[in-house]
């Protein structure tokens, strides 16, 4: 009896063990199915990440190319606002910006079109954005050109094509870049560019009559001025009427910033050595201050700066004549200059990107 009971019990135990084995097999099969699902999902995520990385990187390259094109075209338009004739000439600037865009490429393909608008840019952005070109220009409101260039349907070869994102139904995407460049008559001469010679406003107002090699004028001789006395030495902000001071200014330019509205010292003087120093700069374009007084041979007084003018030095002569010969430079972009002057005398700040 006992043996038979044991055999029956062992049989039950064996059945239970076999049953658990079958359950484990089912679990293993269920788990392997779950792993396949997880692997499939992970593959989708991985492909998506690769697609995002590759296509996003390509899009960033195209975006950089378009931004460079917009920047260069806006700067080209800004330069054309005031040259070759006084401006601002809005139509000429827009045409220059539109033409320049074709010199750029995106994805190896030449760009063919962009949207260009000219107008007035408020430096403090109050109001914000590009304003109407009917607003008067001043120290805060300056002439500007805005360029928008993009890759989109019907623009420059269409939207940017994708590579891996096509798997998810994204065949292309648009990209756009914007740039705004400004330029203005010089309102401030930062340290460096000024030659220590001041020009009378009476002459500067007629700079268009003396802006090429065929129409030069002389500074320094009362017998050769085109209209009253053309100009005289200036020691700028310091009253120092001596040769070492002026020679140092000739060699090194203004040591401090000079702004429209500042008062500078006009100094009489006819030392031959100073004219020799200027003659060593023959052939160069320099920046001169324009002051609001009629300068005389003996003028020793402070005068208010009303603007700045570009001047090309032809030669300087000492001895008995003591003159500086040259002509005004129209569209002269002076390095180390900024601000916005109220009067255009042919001298401009370098065009600057503000957006």
C-alpha positions in Angstrom: 0.0 0.0 0.0 2.7 2.4 0.9 4.7 1.7 -2.2 1.7 2.2 -4.4 0.9 5.4 -2.7 4.4 6.7 -3.3 4.4 5.8 -6.9 1.1 7.7 -7.4 2.5 10.7 -5.5 5.7 10.7 -7.6 3.6 10.6 -10.7 1.7 13.7 -9.6 5.0 15.5 -8.8 6.4 14.6 -12.2 3.3 15.9 -13.9 3.6 19.2 -12.0 7.2 19.5 -13.0 6.4 18.8 -16.6 3.6 21.4 -16.5 6.0 24.0 -15.1 8.4 23.2 -17.9 5.8 23.8 -20.5 4.9 27.1 -18.8 8.5 28.2 -18.9 8.8 27.3 -22.6 5.7 29.4 -23.3 7.2 32.3 -21.3 10.4 32.0 -23.2 8.6 32.1 -26.5 6.5 35.2 -25.2 9.7 37.0 -24.1 11.5 36.4 -27.4 8.5 38.0 -29.2 8.7 41.0 -26.9 12.4 41.4 -27.6 11.7 41.4 -31.4 9.2 44.2 -30.9 11.6 46.2 -28.8 14.4 45.7 -31.3 12.1 46.8 -34.1 11.1 49.9 -32.2 14.7 50.7 -31.4 15.6 50.3 -35.0 12.9 52.8 -36.0 14.2 55.3 -33.3 17.8 54.8 -34.5 16.9 55.3 -38.1 14.9 58.4 -37.1 17.9 59.8 -35.2 20.2 59.1 -38.1 17.7 60.8 -40.4 17.5 63.8 -38.1 21.2 64.1 -37.8 22.1 63.8 -41.4 19.2 65.9 -42.8 19.5 68.5 -40.0 23.3 68.8 -40.7 22.6 69.3 -44.4 20.0 71.8 -43.6 22.4 73.8 -41.4 25.0 73.8 -44.2 22.4 75.2 -46.6 21.2 77.7 -44.0 24.8 78.9 -43.5 25.2 79.3 -47.3 22.0 81.3 -47.6 22.9 83.5 -44.6 26.3 84.3 -46.2 24.6 85.2 -49.4 22.0 87.4 -47.7 24.8 89.2 -45.6 26.9 89.8 -48.7 24.0 91.1 -50.8 22.7 93.4 -48.0 26.2 94.9 -47.6 26.5 95.4 -51.4 23.1 97.2 -51.4 24.1 99.4 -48.4 27.3 100.5 -50.2 25.3 101.5 -53.2 22.9 103.7 -51.2 25.3 106.7 -51.4 27.6 106.0 -54.3 28.5 106.8 -56.9 26.3 109.9 -56.4 24.9 111.3 -53.2 21.9 109.4 -51.7 20.3 107.7 -50.4 19.3 106.2 -53.7 16.9 103.4 -52.7 16.2 101.9 -56.1 20.0 101.7 -56.9 20.7 100.0 -53.6 17.9 97.4 -54.1 19.1 96.7 -57.6 22.7 96.2 -56.4 21.6 93.8 -53.7 19.4 91.8 -56.1 22.3 91.5 -58.6 24.8 90.4 -56.0 22.7 87.5 -54.9 23.4 85.7 -58.2 27.1 85.6 -57.3 26.3 83.1 -54.5 25.5 79.4 -54.4 23.5 76.9 -52.3 24.1 73.2 -52.6 26.4 74.0 -55.6 23.6 75.7 -57.4 23.7 79.5 -58.2 21.0 81.5 -56.5 18.7 83.4 -58.8 16.3 85.4 -56.7 15.7 87.1 -53.3 13.4 89.7 -51.8 15.0 93.1 -51.2 13.7 96.1 -49.4 15.3 99.4 -48.6 14.3 101.8 -45.8 15.2 103.3 -42.5 16.6 101.4 -39.6 16.4 102.8 -36.1 19.6 102.0 -34.2 17.7 101.5 -30.9 15.0 99.5 -32.7 12.3 101.8 -31.4 10.2 101.2 -33.5 11.5 97.7 -34.4 12.2 96.5 -37.9 12.7 98.2 -41.2 10.8 101.5 -41.5 9.6 103.5 -44.5 12.3 105.3 -46.5 10.3 108.5 -46.1 11.6 108.9 -42.5 14.3 111.6 -42.3 17.8 110.3 -41.6 19.5 111.3 -38.4 21.9 109.9 -35.8 19.3 107.2 -34.8 17.6 106.6 -38.1 20.0 105.4 -40.8 19.6 104.1 -44.4 19.4 100.3 -44.6 18.9 97.4 -47.0 17.2 94.1 -46.1 17.6 90.9 -48.0 15.6 87.7 -47.6 16.7 84.7 -49.5 15.3 81.2 -49.3 15.0 77.7 -50.6 11.3 77.0 -51.1 8.9 75.9 -53.8 9.6 78.3 -56.7 12.7 79.8 -55.1 16.3 79.0 -55.9 15.7 75.4 -56.9 13.0 74.6 -54.5 13.0 73.3 -50.9 16.1 71.4 -49.5 15.7 67.7 -50.3 16.1 65.1 -47.5 18.0 61.8 -47.5 16.9 59.5 -44.7 13.8 61.5 -43.7 12.1 60.3 -46.8 11.4 57.0 -45.0 9.0 59.0 -42.8 7.4 60.9 -45.7 9.5 64.1 -45.4 10.9 64.6 -48.8 12.1 68.3 -48.4 11.9 71.3 -46.1 12.2 75.1 -46.7 15.1 77.2 -45.4 15.3 81.0 -45.3 17.9 83.6 -44.2 17.6 87.3 -43.6 20.1 90.2 -43.3 19.9 93.9 -42.8 22.9 96.2 -43.5 23.2 99.9 -42.7 25.4 102.7 -43.8 25.5 106.4 -42.9 27.5 109.7 -43.3 30.2 109.6 -40.6 29.2 111.0 -37.3 32.3 109.9 -35.3 35.9 109.5 -36.1 37.3 106.8 -33.8 41.0 107.1 -32.9 43.3 107.0 -35.9 41.9 108.2 -39.3 41.8 112.0 -39.0 44.5 114.1 -40.6 45.0 117.3 -38.6 43.5 119.6 -41.3 40.1 121.2 -41.0 38.0 122.1 -44.1 35.6 125.1 -44.1 32.0 124.1 -44.5 31.7 126.8 -47.2 34.0 124.6 -49.4 32.7 121.2 -48.2 29.1 122.2 -49.2 30.5 122.2 -52.8 32.5 119.0 -52.5 30.9 117.6 -55.7 32.8 120.3 -57.7 36.2 119.1 -56.5 36.0 115.3 -56.4 38.3 114.1 -59.2 41.9 114.5 -60.4 40.8 117.1 -62.9 39.3 119.4 -60.2 41.9 119.7 -57.5 42.2 122.5 -55.0 44.9 123.8 -52.6 45.0 124.1 -48.9 47.4 126.6 -47.4 47.7 129.4 -49.9 45.3 132.3 -49.9 45.8 132.7 -53.7 44.4 129.3 -54.7 41.3 128.6 -52.6 38.2 127.8 -54.6 36.0 129.7 -52.2 37.4 131.8 -49.4 40.1 130.0 -47.3 39.8 126.2 -47.9 41.3 124.9 -44.7 43.9 125.1 -41.9 45.8 122.9 -39.4 43.9 121.7 -36.4 45.3 120.4 -33.1 41.8 118.8 -32.5 40.6 118.9 -28.9 43.8 120.4 -27.4 45.0 124.0 -28.0 48.6 123.2 -28.9 50.0 125.3 -31.7 53.4 123.8 -32.3 55.2 121.6 -34.9 55.7 118.5 -32.7 52.0 118.2 -31.9 50.8 118.6 -35.5 53.5 116.3 -36.8 52.5 113.6 -34.3 48.8 114.0 -35.4 49.9 113.7 -39.1 51.8 110.4 -38.3 49.3 108.8 -35.9 45.9 110.4 -36.5 43.5 111.6 -33.8 44.3 110.0 -30.4 40.7 110.3 -29.2 37.3 110.0 -30.7 36.0 113.2 -32.5 32.3 113.5 -33.0 30.0 115.8 -35.0 29.2 118.6 -32.5 32.6 118.6 -30.8 34.7 121.8 -30.9 38.3 121.5 -32.2 41.1 124.1 -32.3 42.0 125.7 -35.6 45.7 126.7 -35.7 47.7 129.1 -37.9 51.0 127.8 -39.1 53.1 127.5 -42.2 56.1 125.4 -41.1 57.7 123.7 -44.2 58.5 120.6 -42.3 54.8 119.9 -41.8 54.1 120.0 -45.5 57.0 117.6 -46.1 55.4 115.2 -43.6 52.1 115.3 -45.5 53.8 114.9 -48.9 55.1 111.5 -47.7 51.4 110.5 -47.7 50.8 111.5 -51.4 48.4 109.2 -53.2 46.5 108.2 -50.0 42.9 108.9 -49.1 42.4 110.5 -45.6 39.6 111.8 -43.5 39.3 115.5 -42.7 37.1 117.4 -40.3 34.5 119.9 -41.6 34.0 123.0 -39.4 31.3 125.7 -39.4 33.5 128.7 -39.7 35.3 130.6 -42.6 39.0 130.0 -41.9 41.5 132.7 -42.2 45.3 132.7 -42.3 45.5 133.8 -38.7 42.5 131.9 -37.3 43.2 130.6 -33.8 39.9 129.6 -32.4 37.6 126.7 -31.6 35.2 125.6 -34.3 32.3 123.1 -34.2 32.7 119.9 -36.3 29.7 119.6 -38.6 30.8 116.6 -40.6 33.7 114.7 -42.2 35.0 114.5 -45.7 37.3 112.2 -47.6 40.3 113.8 -49.2 42.9 112.4 -51.7 46.4 113.9 -51.3 48.0 114.6 -54.6 51.0 116.4 -53.2 52.2 118.8 -50.5 54.7 121.5 -51.1 56.8 123.4 -48.6 59.1 126.4 -49.3 57.4 129.6 -50.4 54.1 128.1 -51.5 53.3 125.8 -48.5 50.2 124.0 -50.0 48.5 120.7 -49.8 46.9 119.8 -53.2 44.1 117.2 -53.6 40.5 116.6 -54.2 37.5 115.2 -52.3 36.7 111.5 -52.5 33.0 110.6 -53.1 31.8 107.5 -51.4 34.9 107.3 -49.2 34.5 104.5 -46.6 36.6 105.6 -43.7 38.0 102.9 -41.4 37.5 103.5 -37.7 34.4 105.6 -38.2 30.9 105.3 -36.9 27.8 107.1 -35.8 25.6 108.9 -38.2 26.3 112.5 -39.3 23.6 114.9 -40.4 25.3 115.9 -43.6 26.8 113.7 -46.4 30.2 115.1 -47.6 31.1 111.9 -49.5 32.5 110.1 -46.4 30.7 107.0 -45.1 30.9 104.6 -42.3 31.8 101.1 -43.3 28.5 99.2 -44.1 27.5 97.2 -41.1 25.2 94.2 -40.5 22.6 94.9 -37.8 20.6 91.7 -38.4 
